[in-house]
Amino acid sequence: MTTRRDFIRKTTLAATGITLGGLGMKAVSYKRIPGSNDRVRIGVIGFSDRFRYSLYPCFLDHAESLNMEIAAVSDIWSQRRDEAKAFLTPRYPTVRIARNNEELYEGHDVDAVIISTADFQHALHLAEAVNAGCDAYVEKPFAETMEDNRIALAAVQKSGRIVQVGSQRRSGLNYIAANDYIRSGKFGRITMVEMCWNVNQPGRWRRPKEVAMVREGDVDWKRYLMNRPFEPWDPRKYIEYRLFWPYSSGIPGQWMCHQIDTVHWFTGLQYPRSVAANGGIYAWQDGRTNADTMTAVFDYGPKDDPKSGFQVVYSSRMHNSAGGVKELYFSNGGCLNLDTNRVTPDGGLEERHAGVMNMEPNLLQPYDLPAMKAEAGANTGSDPMTSAHMRNWMECIRSRETPHADVLDGYHHSIAVIMTTAALHTGKKVTFDETKQEVMAGDVVFGM
């Protein structure tokens, strides 16, 4: 049986073009390429709540029409394996349950996988998947360190597999329309973007019942840690990982990555020129290390034209929900509001101000973006935007076309996330060294 250490080491080597981790074969050597009428077999990496209550219902929306099934599940916690068996067997009686990813891939019975594991594991689990010859739907954040980001990108590009990153806004009809509208030139030049994500949920990312329940002997803790520095078993860092670096960046990786990805999409820019950030733990003194409140300020624009560009201000608080979730794009002529799905002349240059400078007024014509509608074949209670995103991936498995949120989109949103994390951790203005593909906090490479 392949050891965890060998598997991680060989997976990393495979990402740079050597061998498939732990399986004693070249990448994709056993891969069955499904024909247009063949049933596509899906493996599940991590039987998480995200999979059970969101991704799985979205998969079921389209599984019958696209002839796909769940064939296997991998989870390193025995309780989750038992839950997966009980949950999936009524619909998929032959579903195979694996103790880890090596065991899943050694079964040679999956064509693609859905990855919904801990934040820090996404990139390396994706590298494992494509090196095993599988297409993948991988949850965001794509990566939390540049080392992992590079490993996953190299593995996917070498493999040629179909990868959809879980940035489901890219499949939202309102966001697609907003992208088309901005790129048409009708909006004018973006001058600023304001974004927020506010909740008041003391239990957000806290799971006290599960923390009390989980036992070290029921979890493969060493496999869980992957390439993170070893530390003794800690049930909170296993269950409540989003509260603790380096297992998650918290707010940047969980929430900000969705919204900052739209900036990249709408503008074609790949990452910020610089990021400054501040934050802290102001409300929930519960032992967490990731901030419960933060604000980041981004400078975006062409690197060769520092006078051209715009600012993005992102803020998030977890102790007061006023303001909710907002995405506001501003030009000199008005505002594009992705909460109301409307373009308005609000704040645009009015005649009374323009005339003073002998300028023409600049007021956008009101425009309504379409509301999001599900492309679902069954009413399973799934989220319409995620359902559309899942369908896009499933269709691309068949067509071999590029999905809406491909590997480069994930790579680039991860740069912005890692830059924000670096700014929060160091207090320094952070930049990105394109030559080294490293995030720089001042003159120092940021890492774990």
N, C-alpha and C positions, 0 to 999 in steps of 0.2 A: 504494500500500500504506500502510495506517495505521501511523504511528510509535508506538513504545511510549509516548512522552511524551504524545501526543495521546490514546491509548487510555486510559491511567490517568487523565488529567485529565477526559476526557469520561465515563468510568465513574463517577468521583466526582460529577460534575454530575448524572448520571442517577440516582444514589442519592438526590439531593435533589429529583428530579422534573423534570429538563430533557430530556436526550436519551440515547439508547443510544450508549455509547462506540464511536466509530470506524466504525459501520456505516451511518451516514447515514439512520437511520430511528428511529421511535419504538419504545420498548421493547415487545416481544412483537408487533410489527406483522406479522412473517412467520410467527408461531408456528402450527404445525399442532397442533391439539388432538386427540390420538388418541381414537378411539372405543373402545367397550368391547371390540371384537374386533380393533382395529388393533394391529400390532406396535409396541411402544415402542422407540425407538432411543436408546441410551445412549452418551454421550461420556465419555471418560476424561481428566481434567485431571491430568497428572503420572503417568507410568508408574513408580511407586515400588515398593519392596519391600512396603509396606503394601498397595498395590493387588494386586500380583502374587500374594502368598502368603496374604492374608487376605480382602480385600474381593472379589476376583474369584472365589475358590472359593465364598464366601457368595452372591454374585450367581448363580453357576451352579446353586446349590441350588434356585433358584426361577425361573430365566429361562424354562425351557420351559413350566412350568405357567402362568406369568403372561405369556407371549408377549412376551419382551423380548430384545434383542440388543445387543452392542457394535458400534457403527457407526463410531466415530472415536476417535482418541487424539491428545492434544496433549502435547508435551514439548519443552523448549528445549535439551536436550542430544541431539546427533545419535546418540550411542551408545544412549541409551534409546529413541529412535525406531526404530532398527534392531532392538533387542531386542523392542519392542512388536510390530513387524511379524512377526517370526519366531514370537513367542509366541502371537499371536492369530489369525494367518491360517489355521492348520489348522482351527479351529472357525468363524471368521468370515472367509471368503476375500475379501470386499469391504471389509474394514475400511480406513478412510482414515486416513493418518498426517499430522498437521499440525505445522508448526514452532513454532507458538505459538497462543495462545487466539483471537486475532483470526482467524487462518486457519481454525481449527476452526469458529467460529461463522459465518464467511462462507460455509461450505458449506451452511448451512440444512438439515442432515440429522440433527440430534439433537434429541430431545425433553427429555432430562434428562441430567445429568452427575454423575459421581462425582469428587470433588475430594480428592486426597491428595498435596498439594504440601508445601512447607516451612511450618513452623508459622506464620510471620508473614504468609504469603500467603493463608491460608484465607479470611479475611474479604473481602479485595479480590477474590479469585477467585470467591467466592460472589456478590458484587455484580455482577461481569461476567456471571455465569451467568444470574441472574434478570433482569438488564436485557436479555439476549439471548433471554428468553422461556422459559428452561429451568427445570425442577425440579432439585433438587440434593440429593445426599448429601454433606455436607462433614465432613471429619475434624476432630477436636478437636486443640488448643484452638481455639475459635471465633475468638478474636481475642487479640492480645497488647498492644494499646494501645487506649485508649478512642476515639481518632479512628477507627481501623479498625472498632471495635465499633459505633460509631454509623453509619458509612457502610453496613455490611452490614445492620444492623437496618432502616434507612430504606429501603434498596433492596428487601429482602424484603417488608416491609409494604406498600410501594407496588405491588409486582408481583403479589402474591397467589399466588406460586408455592409449591409444596410443597417444604419444606426439612426434611431430617432431619439433625441434628447427631450426630456419631459417639460419643455417650455411650451405649454399648450396654448399660450396666447398666439402663437404663430399659426394656429389653426382656427382662431376665432374670426368669424366673418367681420365683426366690427374692427378688429385690429388689421385684418387684411385690407379693408376699405380705407382705414387711416393711413396705412403704408402707401397705398395707391394715390391717395389724395395729396399727401406730403410730397411724394416723388413727382407728381404731376406739375409741381411748381405753383399751384393755386394758393397754397398756404403761405408761401414766401419763405424766407430764410428763418430757420429756428433760432431764436435768440435766448431762450431759457426753457428749462423743464423743471417742474416741481412734482415730487412724488412722495407719498407717505403710505405707511401701513401700520395702523394703530389698532390695538385690541386691549381689552381689560379682562383677562382670563388667568387667574392665579394658577390654574392647572395646566396652562398651555405648556406642553413639552414635559410636564410632570406626570409620572405614572407610579404613585406610591404603592398601589395594590400590586402591580407587577414587580416592583423593586423588592417588596417583602416576600414575594412568591418565588422568585428565581433563585436557583442554587448553582454554585460554581460547578458542581459535578454534573449538572445537566446541560452545560454550555461548553463549547470548545473555545475557551477564552483566548488561547494563543492564536487560533485562526481568526478570531474576531479582531485582534490587534493588527493583523497584517503587517504593514511596514511602520506602524507607530512604535515609539519607544516602549519597551516592556515596563509594565507596572503591575503590582498585584491585583488580583480580582477585585473589582468594584462594581456591584450591581447597578449603581446609579449611572455609571459611565457606559454600561451596557444597555440599559433600558432608556435612560434619560440623556442619551449622548448629545442631543442638540444643545444642552446647557454647558458643555465642556469642550474646550479646545485641548488637544488637536483632533478631536473626533467630529467636531462641527465648528463652523464659525458663528453659528446661531443666526441672528437676523440677516446678515449679508447673504449667507448661503441658502437660507430657507425662503426668504421673502424678496430681498432686494434683487436677487438674480433674475427673477421673473420680469421685474419692471425695467431693470437696466438693459435687459436683452432687447426690449422694444426700441430703446435708443439706438442700439447697434443696427437693428433691422431697418428702422425708418431712415437712417442717415447713411448706412454703408460703412460707418466707422467701426473699427474692430475693438478698440479699447480706449480708455481715457488718456489724455496727455498727462494728467496728474490727479491725485486724490488727497484731500485732507479730511480728517474725521475726528470726532470726539464722542465720548459716551461713557457709560458706566452702569453699575448695578445700583439703581436708585430706589427701587421699590421692593423687589423680591430677594431678601437676604436669606437664601435657602441653600447656600453652599455652591451655587453655580459660579462659573468663571466667565461665561459669555455675557455681554451687556444686555440689560433689559431696556435700555434707552440709547439711541445713537442718532447722530446726524453726520452725513458725509456730503462733501462738496466736490464735484467733479468738474474738471475742465476738459471739454471735448473740442476737437477740431483737427485740421491737417497739421502734421508735425512740421511741415516746411512753411507754414503760414501762421505764426503765432498771433497775428492780429485778427484772424478769422476763426470763428468758433462760437461756442455757447457754453453756458453753465448748467449743470444739473444739481439740484439740491434734493437729497433723499433723507427722510427722517422716519423713525419708527419708535413707538413706545408700547410697552406691554402692560401698562397700568392705568390707561385711560383711552377709551376707544373713540373719543371725539375726532371727527374728520375721516374715520374709517380708512378705506383704501382709495387713494387718488392718483391719477396720472394726468397731468396738465402740461400740454405743449403750447408755448407762446411764440408768436411772431409779432412784428410791428403792427400787423393788421388785425390781431385777435387771438383767439384761444381755441385749441382742440382739446376737448374734455372727454377722456375715455371712461369716465364714470357715468356721465349723462349720454355719451355717444353723440355729441353735438359739436359742430364747428360754429362759433359765434364771433361777432365783431367785438366782444367784450374786451376792453382795454386797448383797442386799436387806436391809431392816430386819427383824432377828430379834426374837423376843419378849423375849429377855433384855436387849436394849437398848431396845426400845420401852417396856417396862413401867416403866423408870426415869422416863420422861417421861409416864407415864400415857397412852401411845399404843397403838394397835393395831399388831401386826406387819404388814409389807407385803412379801409374797413372791409373785412371779409364778408362775403355773402353767407348768410346762415345756411348750414348744410347738415343733414341728419345722416349719421352712419347707420348701417343696418344693425339690427339686434342679432345676437347669436342664436342660431337654431341648430338643434342636434341633427346629425345625419345618422339616426339610429333606426335599426330594424326591429327593435323590441323595446318595450317600456320597462326598463330595469331600474329606474331611478338614478341613472348615471348622470354625471355632470356633462352638459352638452359640449362644452369646449374640449374637455379631456376626451370625450367620446369621439369627436371629430379628429382629434390628434391621434388617438389610437387607430382609428380607421385608416388615416393617411399612412401610418406605418405599415399596417397590415396589407394595404393595397400595394405599397412599395416593395414589400417582400415578394409579391407576385410579379410586379412590373420591372423591378430592379431600378426604378427611378429614384432620384434623390428626395428624401422626405422633407417636410417643412422645416424641421429643426435638426440640421445635420451636425456632424461631429465638430466642424469648424465653428458653428454657432455656439456649441457648448464650450469649446476651448476658449472662445473669446469672452463669453460671459464669466467664465472662471477667472480670467485675468482681472476683470473689474472687481470680482468678489475678493480675490486674494489681495489686490491693491488696497481695498477697503479694510480688510482684516489687518494688513500690515500697518495702515495708518492708525487704526484703533489701538493696536498693541504697542506701537513705538512712539506715537505722538508726532511723527515726522511727516513731512510732505513726501508722497510716494509717487514714483514714476515707473515706467516699464522700459527695460532695455531690450529693444527688438532684436539686436544682434545675438545677445546671450539668451533671449527668451526667459528673462528673470525679472521678478518684481524687486525694485530697489527702494529701500527705506533710507533716504539720504544716499550715502555711498556704499551701503551694506545690502547684500542680497538677503531678502526675507525668507526664512524657512522655519521649520519646527524648532 
